[in-house]
């Protein structure tokens, strides 16, 4: 996977996406699905931080996709609490 999904803190309130140099939209949506899977049981709000420091360049539409993920995660189950 070109996007690695990991917890960024011990209380599981932040999920970090570590992007490799090369990634595609399939990787992006897999990371989204993985975030939902690991965060769904959290008793509190969970935020996602996209770490794109290793990415050569963002594809067209990336910022809009990040906003979509943010909105979707904040609408689902315990993510919104």
Buried (B, 14 or more C-beta within 10 A) or exposed (E): EBBBBEBBEEEBBBBBBBBBEEBEEEBBEBBBEBBBEBBEEBEEBBBBEBBBEEBEEBEEEBEEBBEEBEEEBBEEEEBEE
